[in-house]
């Protein structure tokens, strides 16, 4: 489960898949790796030029990704604390991240409603533009990685076809800079509730939560 702390500077955090460690992202422009049995951070990732607004573990636990108000996403080596890749393309602050179950792709959502999907091995953008009319607060891949769900301040949940996009990319991988649009499968509107968090269960049921607006 995500861990949320509120201190002098707002901090958000995410536990890793083995649950002994967790990562936090802060308005002091850093991300930190923590152990449940220590009060001091194990690693400090410094390099962003503005607030770090979201953090996400890679499925192998060796890397974390961070999204920032400086409009970039960075991938960090947990063992060294070094930034190993930077993803540039968003035009507003990055608010949400998700990793595909196979560890090959990462999705990021920003304040303008844009969603981008990245190939982690090359750093290239698989899907240059798809999105909502407002902030993308949450992203989640289905258990097999075929679907991407996005939740937004525009009071909708949208389901995107990842499988066909990545398949088309593999067929065109000989072309330099080839990209493919994510195909929208379905938009699920709420009455008047911004969607803040999404999670697929092991049976691929999608759970969504948000603040109820009366």
Buried (B, 14 or more C-beta within 10 A) or exposed (E): EBEEEEEEEBBBBBBBEEEEBBBBBBBBBBBBBBEEEEEEBBBEBEBBEEBBBBBBBBBEEEBBBBBBBBBBBBBBBBEEBEBEBEBEBBEEBBBBBBBBBEBBBBBBBBBBBBBBBBBBEEBBBBBBEBBBEBBBBBBBBBEEBBBBBBBBBBBBBBBBBBBBBBEBBEEEEEEEEBBBBBBEBEEBEBEEBBBBBBBBEEEEEBEBEBEEEE
